[in-house]
C-alpha cells in the first residue's frame, strides 16, 4: 500500500505514514495540536509536490499562514506554485448561525458533500479542520450517512484525507466516525503520575493494514511542529 508522510518523522517510522487514498480521523481536546498536525501534514505533502487543499471552518487563511510561518513553513510559496489551496468556511459558519437563530436549529443540517464540490483540479490531499461546524443538530444516523458518503467520495477521487473532529463533536459521533474512517488518531492531555506534570500523548486508535503501537506516544509541540518524545518502537512499515 502506498503511503504519504505525516510530517512527524518518528510517527512515519512507526506507522509508515498515512495510507494513500484513505480517510484518517484526528480527534482531540483544545490545545492538543490538531490544527498544527493538519498544517504539518499539508506542509510535508506540498514539499513532496503533492497538490493539497486545506478546508478551515474556524480560522481564516491569513492566520493559518502566520501559524505555519512560526514553525518555518512557507505556505505562501506553495500557494504561488498551486500546490496548496486554503478554503475558508468561517464566513459560512457565521451565516449558518444567523440562519439557525432566525428559523430554528432544525433547519440547519450538515451538508458534507459541499466540502468536495469546489476542490482545485488535481487535489490529492485534503485536510478538513474541522468537520464539527457541519454537524449542527444532526442525529447519529444522519451523521453516519453523511460521513460514509464523504469517505466514499474521497476514496473514489483517490484523495488522502485528514478529517479533524473537535472534542464536543467527537464525543457525540466518535463511534460512528471510527467505524467509517480507515484510520484514527486521538490527541489528548494527561497527568503523568511519575513527573506530576501534564503531557500531550497520541493514541493511534486504529490504522488498517498497519502495525500500530498499543502504548500511548508522548509528543511535544516544538518550534518545528509536533515531535514524538517516545517513538512507538515498531520496525518501519514497508
Buried (B, 14 or more C-beta within 10 A) or exposed (E): EEBBBBBBBBBBBBBBBBBBBBBBBBBBBEEBBBBBBBBBBBBBBBBEEBBBBBBBBBBEBEBBBEBBEEBEBBBEEBBEEEBBBBBBBBEEBEEBBEBBEEEEEEEBBBEBEEBBEEBEEEBBBBBBBBBBBBBBEBEEEBBBBBBBBBBEBBBEBEBBBBBBBBBEBBEBBBEBBBEBBBBBBBBBEEEEEEEEEEBBBBBBBBBEEBEBBEEBBBBEBEEEBBBBEBBBEBEEBE
